[in-house]
């Protein structure tokens, strides 16, 4: 696997990697501060085309954080919000003929709000909640389709 990461320009960084003759991916990252908010975002696409099966992945994720100071100047809270989405498509038409119950596409999304604070001298503690939804598609010999909430 060979990977290249560009220099940062206006908060953006591009990455690309190549491996074997069937595997590649690319991503674009962004990070910047807007007043009290620190924003990070990423999006990427990848493909693996081994003979007979094509696998394509697309993902996007991001985090927004802000410090909130209240009462005493030594009390600060870091509010966080992370979210992500991903999808995958597998071409198995050589294995499952058209019209079968095999679902080739999978996707998920999630969100994680949280708070970071240093209550103890040992370090920062993060308290967060998460909600995630998966539509995992088919898994040969296991499931035909599913819809899962976490």
Backbone torsions as a table, in degrees:
resi	resn	phi	psi	omega
1	UNK	NA	134.7	176.2
2	UNK	-121.7	133.9	-177.8
3	UNK	-128.8	142.6	175.5
4	UNK	-126.2	132.2	173.7
5	UNK	-118.6	125.9	-179.5
6	UNK	-74.9	167.4	169.9
7	UNK	-69.6	155.5	178.1
8	UNK	-76.0	137.2	176.9
9	UNK	-138.2	117.2	-179.8
10	UNK	53.4	34.9	178.6
11	UNK	90.0	-7.4	-177.4
12	UNK	-100.5	142.7	173.5
13	UNK	-135.3	134.4	177.6
14	UNK	-107.9	144.9	177.7
15	UNK	-134.1	147.3	175.5
16	UNK	-147.2	146.6	176.7
17	UNK	-141.4	149.7	178.8
18	UNK	-132.5	139.9	177.8
19	UNK	-150.7	138.4	-177.4
20	UNK	51.6	-172.5	179.5
21	UNK	-93.1	-2.6	-176.8
22	UNK	-115.8	-0.2	-169.8
23	UNK	-125.2	129.7	174.7
24	UNK	-156.8	158.8	171.8
25	UNK	-156.9	162.1	179.9
26	UNK	-143.8	149.5	-179.5
27	UNK	-147.2	153.1	175.4
28	UNK	-126.0	126.5	-179.9
29	UNK	-116.5	149.8	178.8
30	UNK	-138.9	136.2	174.5
31	UNK	-144.5	136.5	-178.4
32	UNK	-164.7	159.3	175.1
33	UNK	-108.1	134.0	175.6
34	UNK	-124.0	94.2	-175.6
35	UNK	62.5	-121.0	179.4
36	UNK	-84.7	-2.1	-176.4
37	UNK	-100.8	135.5	172.5
38	UNK	-110.8	122.7	-174.6
39	UNK	-117.7	134.1	175.5
40	UNK	-130.1	131.8	177.9
41	UNK	-137.7	148.3	179.1
42	UNK	-143.4	142.5	173.3
43	UNK	-141.9	143.1	-178.2
44	UNK	-151.5	163.0	178.1
45	UNK	-142.1	140.0	178.4
46	UNK	-143.1	157.3	179.9
47	UNK	-143.6	138.4	172.7
48	UNK	-128.7	116.8	-174.9
49	UNK	-120.7	65.0	174.1
50	UNK	-64.6	151.5	-178.0
51	UNK	-52.8	122.6	175.1
52	UNK	96.0	-20.9	-179.2
53	UNK	-137.0	133.9	176.9
54	UNK	-115.6	129.4	178.9
55	UNK	-121.8	123.7	177.9
56	UNK	-123.9	132.3	179.5
57	UNK	-120.9	139.9	170.4
58	UNK	-135.8	132.8	-178.2
59	UNK	-137.2	154.3	173.8
60	UNK	-147.7	139.6	177.8
61	UNK	-151.7	161.9	179.1
62	UNK	-162.6	157.2	178.2
63	UNK	-134.5	134.3	172.6
64	UNK	-120.3	131.6	-179.9
65	UNK	-132.2	153.6	173.8
66	UNK	-150.4	145.5	174.2
67	UNK	-90.4	135.6	175.8
68	UNK	-120.4	121.4	179.9
69	UNK	-108.4	134.1	-179.9
70	UNK	-145.0	150.1	177.3
71	UNK	70.4	-100.2	-178.1
72	UNK	-92.2	147.5	179.5
73	UNK	-63.9	-16.2	-179.2
74	UNK	-90.1	0.8	179.3
75	UNK	-103.7	116.0	176.8
76	UNK	-136.6	147.3	179.2
77	UNK	-123.7	139.5	175.5
78	UNK	-106.2	109.2	177.7
79	UNK	-86.2	133.6	-176.4
80	UNK	-126.3	146.3	171.1
81	UNK	-141.0	115.3	179.5
82	UNK	-115.4	141.2	175.9
83	UNK	-146.2	157.0	180.0
84	UNK	-155.0	158.2	176.2
85	UNK	-144.5	144.0	177.8
86	UNK	-150.0	154.0	178.2
87	UNK	-144.2	155.4	-179.0
88	UNK	-146.2	138.9	177.7
89	UNK	-130.1	129.8	-178.7
90	UNK	-119.5	122.9	177.8
91	UNK	-92.7	107.2	179.3
92	UNK	-121.5	31.9	-176.7
93	UNK	-61.8	-22.5	177.0
94	UNK	-73.8	-19.0	-178.7
95	UNK	-101.8	-44.9	-177.8
96	UNK	-112.7	111.4	-178.8
97	UNK	-63.9	158.1	179.3
98	UNK	-54.2	141.3	178.6
99	UNK	93.3	-4.7	177.1
100	UNK	-79.0	170.7	-175.5
101	UNK	-84.0	5.4	-177.9
102	UNK	-70.0	124.4	178.7
103	UNK	-98.8	115.9	-172.8
104	UNK	-83.2	-24.0	-174.5
105	UNK	-97.7	138.6	175.6
106	UNK	-126.9	148.5	175.8
107	UNK	-152.7	161.6	174.5
108	UNK	-150.8	160.4	168.4
109	UNK	-147.3	151.8	178.8
110	UNK	-150.4	160.7	176.2
111	UNK	-142.1	139.1	-179.0
112	UNK	-135.0	98.4	171.4
113	UNK	-87.4	147.3	-180.0
114	UNK	-164.2	176.1	179.2
115	UNK	-131.8	136.4	172.8
116	UNK	-114.4	137.1	179.2
117	UNK	-156.6	148.1	177.8
118	UNK	-98.3	91.1	178.9
119	UNK	-82.1	-30.2	-177.4
120	UNK	-122.5	154.1	-179.6
121	UNK	-66.9	-12.0	180.0
122	UNK	-67.1	-25.9	179.7
123	UNK	150.3	-178.0	-177.6
124	UNK	-77.3	141.2	175.8
125	UNK	-113.8	137.0	177.3
126	UNK	-112.4	126.6	174.7
127	UNK	-113.7	126.2	-177.1
128	UNK	-147.9	161.6	172.1
129	UNK	-118.2	159.4	-179.3
130	UNK	-141.8	142.7	169.2
131	UNK	-129.5	134.8	-179.3
132	UNK	-139.8	142.1	175.9
133	UNK	-127.5	128.6	178.9
134	UNK	-118.7	137.2	166.3
135	UNK	-119.6	84.4	-167.1
136	UNK	-78.4	1.0	-180.0
137	UNK	67.2	-154.8	-175.7
138	UNK	-97.2	152.3	172.5
139	UNK	-129.1	106.1	-175.2
140	UNK	-48.5	134.2	-179.5
141	UNK	68.9	6.0	179.8
142	UNK	-122.0	-65.0	-177.7
143	UNK	-137.9	157.2	174.8
144	UNK	-93.9	-41.9	180.0
145	UNK	-165.0	159.6	-179.9
146	UNK	-156.2	162.4	172.6
147	UNK	-140.0	113.5	-169.7
148	UNK	-122.4	131.4	174.4
149	UNK	-113.3	133.7	177.9
150	UNK	-112.6	NA	NA
